[in-house]
């Protein structure tokens, strides 16, 4: 389970990055900051429905950029159990793409699975920004 930083502490540490050569005031630690939570777009059109009974809250997902996607050049594919389950919704993908292009480490995980619910809301994914040694 990721540890969470209050927004003020996160911003203070982020602004301190240019001064990485300065002596540390506290021991280095790692942190994960929750960034976004959303339903998986296109879930019913890919391998998601076939995996629904095997997906569990807390399972990791892989986020894969698809700059050549004909429908959206900002597309980010979501994979679980080695298969494509859908995409990050367009309303969420632009800030995630910027972070990925800047080399940020984003970690995705399944937040909720509702097999009996609407296929659009069947699986919700959360994305965290991983901050090593902060």
N, C-alpha and C positions, 0 to 999 in steps of 0.2 A: 504494500500500500504506500503510495507516495506521501511524502511529508509536504506540508503546504506552508508557504511564506505569505505573511500579510503583504498586500500590495505595496505599502510604503517601504518595507524591507526589500522586496523584490526590485523596486525602482532604484533604491539606494545602491544595491549590489550591482545592478546593471550599469549605473552611471560610474561606478568605481572601476569598471573593467579597464579603461584606458590607463589607470594608475596601478596596473597589475604588479609593477616592480616595487611599489611601496610596501613597507612591512605590514603584515596582516594584523588586525586588531583581535581577531578571534580565530580559532582553528578552522581550517577549511572543512566544509561539509557539502554534501550534495543535496539538491532539492529538485522537486518536480512541482511546477506550477500549473494548475488546471487552466486550460486556455479556452476550450470550446466543447460543447456537448450538442449532438444533433442526431436525427434519424439517418439511416443509410439510404441515400438516394438510389433508385433503380434496383432495390433489393429483389423485387419479384422477377426481374428480367435476367438475373445472372444465377450463380450457384447458391445464393442465399437460401431459398426455400428448401433445397436438398440438404442443407446443413443445419437447419433450424433446430432440430432435436439434439444436435451436438454442441451448439453454441451456448456458452455460459457467461454470466456477468463476471467480469474480472479477466476473461481471456484476452490475451494481446491480439492486436490487429496490426497489419503492416500497411503503411501509407506509401503509395507509389505514384510519383508524378507521371503524367501522360501528356507532355507538351504537344504531341502529334495527334491528339484526340480530335477527330473531325467535328465534334459537337461543342467542345469547349477546350481551348488551348490552356486553360488554367486547371484542367481536370486532375483530380487526385483519386486514384483507384484505392479501394479498401479490400484487403485480402485477409481472410481468416482460415485457419487450417489449410493453408497453401492454395486456397481457391478464391476467385474474385466473388465478393458478395455484393458489391455495388460501388458507389462513389460518395465522396464528400459533397453535400449539396452546394450548388453554385453560390448560394448566399453566404456560405462559410469558407469557400476555398481560397479566395484572394489573399487574406492575411496569412493563411497557412502556406501558400505558395511562396510568398515573400520570405517568410521565415526559412523555409526549406532551401530557397535559392541563396540565402545568406549563410547557409551551413548550420543552422540551428538543428538540434536533435529533438524531433517531435516523437512522442510515444503515444500510440493509440491503444485503447482497450474497450472492450464491450462493457457498457454501463448497465443495460437492461435488455432482456429478451422476453417478448410477449408473443408466443406462438399462436394464441387465439385472437390476437388483435389485428387491426388493419395492417395490411402488408407494408404500407408506407412507414408505420411506426413499429414494426415487428422487432427491429433491432436498433438500439441507440448506442452510439459510440462517443467516447470522450477522448479528447486529445490534450496531452500535457506537454509543456515545454520543459525539457530536462536541462538543469543547470549544474554541471559537474563542478565540484570544488568551490562552491560559493560560500 
